Amino acid sequence: MKIIINSKTQETVSKTVAELAKELNLPDLGVALAVNSEMIPRDKWQEKLLKENDDILIIKAASGG
């Protein structure tokens, strides 16, 4: 299915946010994720289903300054 990740269209076979995070090799800490402008708490990633054309925003924490 096609989804949009950080403004770029991408194909995925993932059915849930948790599967997508694994597919993208996201780290266990320091990542926030929103689906269609709704922040999804990490403990809800397993149950949040993805749909065609969902708009995903992934924010990774950065250190430094």
N, C-alpha and C positions, 0 to 999 in steps of 0.2 A: 504494500500500500504506500501511497505517497503522503508524506508529512512535511512540514516546514520546520527546520531546526535553525534557530538564530538567523532567520530571513533567507535560508537556502533550502530549496526543495530537495528531498532525499527519499529514497526507497527504503523501506524497512519490512521485516517479517515479524517484528515484535508486536505482541498483542497488548502488553501493559507497559506502564512507565518503568517498572523494575526491569523488565526484559530489555527495554530500550537502553537503560543505563548500563546494563551488562554488555549489550551489543556495542555501545560506544566506549566501553572501558572507562566509565566515569569513576573517579575515586570515591571511597566510602565516606569521606569527610570533605567539607568545604565546597559543597555543590548545592545550589538551589535550582529548582525546576518549576516552571509554570506551563500549564496547558491552556491555550486560549485565554491568556491573561489571568488565570487562576493559579495561585501558588499551591503546589501539592506537597504536603508534609511527607517527609521520607517514609514514615510509618504507613502511609496510604499508597505508596508507589505500586505495591503488589496488586492492589485492587482497582487502580485507576486504569480503565481501558482506553486504548487509543483508537481513533477513528480516522478515516481518510481525510486529508487536508487539515488535520489538527496543526495548530501553530504552537510550537514548543520553543520556550526560551530557557536556555541553560546558562547559569551564571556560576563561574568558578571563583572562589575566593583567592585573592592574590596577596602575598606578603611583601613587605618592603615599604619604601616610602620616600 
